[in-house]
């Protein structure tokens, strides 16, 4: 079971004309649907910009969990490509979140006497939707449940995120982030600039190593800011044409060094990041 959603699409919709929103959504959903079909999934429904997809139905597929994760990874790649076009055309920045869960569900033609549809319902569906909804909170593009993790852990790099409490469950559920096979696949550029980090009321001055569309590497980060810490970032000075303002999550630590994935990038900062990367 897979749920995918565009982060911040509601606020984006408020900035654009209805015709522009329709064009974006049609392009996005067409591409995401193609990817679902490519990996043997079934599109259950669209809920605005959300895609709900099923695997292992109506025909059994022993690799259903693997194919769902592959779908999520390709979603990320294609969304980044679309985001570059939309940013150039409309000046908006988008990202994609995916939640995947594996388990039993009630699947069939369900509904009322007036309207029926082929769909799935149950706790498995609810948890998949919940996982997608917390991707931004954890600074992860793809979050999977423990049951999915057991099917795919030997095939994809993952990072344990701990446990999350889900409505209707008596015990917390262990969850994991799925990482790209090359975590540094985005084009990166060396950047030496001052960075002001804020977390939990503490402010720290550090230096940058390099930057990409997806995040940056830093030096001089306090030891107590561990993997999973959420921080606010402001870069300025040095080679920067304009300040860069973002929010992010620390995804790795090596000594005083840290890698940060952007969870939010100020709209006016995105062109500055693109300019730096373009200069190489």
C-alpha positions in Angstrom: 0.0 0.0 0.0 1.5 3.3 -1.1 0.4 6.9 -0.5 2.1 9.8 -2.1 1.5 13.5 -1.8 2.9 16.9 -2.9 4.2 18.9 0.0 2.7 22.3 0.2 0.5 21.9 -2.8 -2.4 23.7 -1.1 -0.3 26.9 -0.5 1.0 26.6 -4.1 -2.5 26.4 -5.4 -3.3 29.7 -3.7 -0.5 31.5 -5.6 -1.4 30.3 -9.1 -4.3 30.6 -11.5 -6.8 27.7 -11.7 -5.6 26.9 -15.2 -2.0 26.7 -14.0 -2.9 24.4 -11.1 -4.8 22.1 -13.5 -1.9 22.0 -15.9 0.6 21.1 -13.0 -1.7 18.5 -11.5 -2.4 16.8 -14.8 1.3 16.6 -15.7 2.2 15.4 -12.2 -0.5 12.7 -11.9 0.1 11.4 -15.4 3.8 10.9 -14.7 3.2 9.3 -11.2 0.6 7.0 -12.7 3.0 5.8 -15.4 5.5 5.0 -12.7 2.9 3.0 -10.6 2.0 1.0 -13.7 5.6 0.4 -14.6 6.2 -1.3 -11.3 3.1 -3.4 -11.4 0.9 -1.4 -9.1 -2.7 -0.3 -9.4 -3.8 3.3 -8.9 -6.7 3.1 -6.4 -7.6 6.8 -6.5 -6.5 10.4 -6.7 -7.3 12.5 -3.6 -6.4 16.0 -4.9 -2.6 15.8 -5.5 -2.4 12.5 -3.4 -1.9 9.2 -5.2 -3.1 6.0 -3.5 -1.7 2.8 -5.1 -2.1 -0.9 -4.4 0.3 -3.8 -4.9 -0.3 -7.5 -4.9 -3.8 -7.1 -6.1 -5.8 -8.1 -8.1 -3.1 -10.6 -8.9 -0.5 -12.0 -6.4 3.0 -10.6 -6.7 5.8 -12.0 -4.4 7.8 -8.8 -5.0 5.0 -6.4 -4.1 6.8 -4.6 -1.3 10.0 -4.2 -3.4 8.1 -2.8 -6.3 6.3 -0.3 -4.0 9.6 1.0 -2.7 11.0 1.2 -6.3 7.9 3.2 -7.2 8.5 5.6 -4.3 12.2 6.1 -5.3 11.2 6.9 -8.9 8.6 9.3 -7.7 11.3 11.3 -6.0 13.5 11.4 -9.1 10.6 12.4 -11.4 9.2 15.0 -9.0 12.6 16.7 -8.8 12.7 16.9 -12.6 9.2 18.4 -12.6 10.0 20.7 -9.8 12.8 22.3 -11.8 10.5 23.0 -14.7 7.7 24.4 -12.4 10.1 26.5 -10.5 11.4 28.1 -13.8 7.9 28.5 -15.1 5.9 29.5 -12.0 8.4 30.3 -9.3 7.2 27.6 -6.9 9.1 24.8 -5.1 7.6 21.4 -4.6 8.7 18.1 -3.0 7.1 14.7 -2.8 6.4 12.5 0.3 5.7 8.8 0.2 4.4 6.4 2.8 4.4 2.6 2.3 2.9 -0.1 4.5 2.5 -3.9 4.0 -0.2 -6.0 5.4 -3.7 -7.4 5.0 -6.6 -5.2 3.9 -10.2 -5.5 2.7 -10.0 -5.2 -1.1 -12.8 -5.3 -3.5 -15.7 -3.4 -5.1 -17.0 -1.3 -2.3 -19.5 1.5 -1.9 -23.1 2.3 -2.0 -26.1 1.2 -4.1 -25.6 4.4 -6.1 -21.8 4.2 -6.6 -19.2 1.4 -6.4 -15.4 1.5 -6.8 -12.6 -1.0 -6.5 -10.6 0.0 -3.4 -8.9 -1.1 -0.2 -9.8 -0.3 3.4 -8.5 -1.2 6.9 -5.6 -0.5 9.3 -3.0 -1.2 6.7 -4.4 1.6 4.5 -4.7 4.0 7.4 -1.1 3.4 8.5 0.3 4.0 5.0 -1.6 7.3 4.8 -0.3 8.2 8.3 3.3 7.5 7.2 3.1 9.7 4.2 1.7 12.5 6.4 4.8 12.5 8.7 7.5 12.5 6.0 8.0 16.2 6.4 8.2 16.0 10.2 11.1 13.5 9.9 12.8 15.1 7.0 12.4 11.9 4.9 11.1 11.6 1.4 10.0 7.9 1.9 8.9 6.3 5.1 8.0 2.6 5.4 6.6 0.5 8.2 8.4 -2.3 10.0 6.4 -4.9 8.0 7.6 -3.4 4.7 11.1 -3.0 6.1 11.3 -6.8 6.7 10.6 -7.4 3.0 13.1 -4.9 1.6 15.9 -4.4 4.1 18.4 -6.4 2.2 17.8 -4.5 -1.0 17.6 -0.8 -0.1 19.6 1.5 2.2 17.4 2.6 5.1 17.6 4.6 8.3 15.7 3.8 11.5 13.5 6.6 12.6 12.2 5.1 15.9 8.6 4.5 16.7 5.5 6.4 16.0 2.1 6.2 17.8 -0.8 5.6 15.4 -4.5 6.1 16.2 -6.1 2.8 16.9 -2.9 0.9 17.6 -2.1 -0.3 21.1 1.7 -0.1 20.6 4.0 2.2 18.7 5.0 1.2 15.2 8.7 1.1 14.2 9.3 3.2 11.0 12.2 3.6 8.6 13.3 6.1 6.0 14.3 4.7 2.6 17.4 6.4 1.2 18.5 6.8 -2.4 21.2 4.2 -3.4 23.5 7.2 -3.8 22.6 9.6 -1.0 24.6 12.3 -2.6 23.2 11.9 -6.1 22.2 15.6 -6.5 24.7 17.8 -8.2 26.8 19.5 -5.5 29.0 22.6 -5.5 31.7 23.5 -3.0 30.6 26.4 -0.9 32.5 28.2 1.8 30.1 30.5 3.7 28.9 31.4 7.2 25.9 29.4 8.4 23.8 30.3 11.4 21.9 27.3 12.8 19.0 27.5 15.3 17.6 24.6 17.2 15.7 24.4 20.5 16.4 28.0 21.3 20.2 27.6 20.8 22.1 29.5 18.0 25.3 28.3 16.6 27.7 29.7 13.9 29.3 27.1 11.6 30.8 26.9 8.1 29.5 25.2 5.0 31.4 22.6 2.9 29.1 22.1 -0.1 25.5 22.5 -1.2 23.0 20.8 -3.5 19.4 21.2 -4.3 18.6 18.6 -1.6 20.8 19.8 1.3 24.3 20.8 2.4 27.3 19.7 4.4 28.5 21.6 7.4 31.6 21.9 9.7 31.6 22.9 13.4 28.1 21.5 14.4 27.7 20.8 18.1 27.9 17.2 19.2 24.5 17.3 20.9 22.8 18.0 17.6 22.4 14.4 16.6 21.0 12.7 13.5 17.3 13.5 13.3 17.7 17.0 14.8 15.6 19.6 13.1 17.3 23.0 12.5 16.7 26.4 11.0 19.5 27.5 8.6 20.6 30.9 7.3 23.6 31.2 5.0 25.2 34.4 4.0 28.5 36.0 3.0 31.4 34.5 1.1 30.4 33.4 -2.5 26.7 33.8 -1.9 24.9 36.3 -4.1 22.0 36.5 -1.6 21.3 34.9 1.8 19.8 31.4 1.8 17.1 30.6 4.4 16.0 27.0 4.9 14.8 24.4 7.4 16.4 21.0 7.5 17.1 17.7 9.3 20.5 16.3 10.2 20.9 13.0 8.4 24.5 12.1 9.2 27.3 13.0 11.6 31.1 12.5 11.3 33.0 14.3 14.0 32.1 18.0 13.9 30.7 17.5 10.4 27.1 17.1 9.6 24.9 16.4 6.5 21.6 18.2 6.3 18.6 17.5 4.1 16.4 20.5 3.3 12.8 20.0 4.5 11.8 23.6 3.4 13.7 26.1 1.3 12.6 29.7 1.2 11.2 30.6 -2.3 13.7 33.4 -2.7 16.6 31.2 -1.8 16.0 28.5 -4.4 17.4 30.6 -7.3 20.5 31.3 -5.2 21.1 27.6 -4.7 20.6 26.9 -8.4 23.1 29.7 -9.3 25.8 28.2 -7.0 25.3 24.7 -8.4 25.3 26.1 -11.9 28.7 27.7 -11.3 30.0 24.3 -10.0 
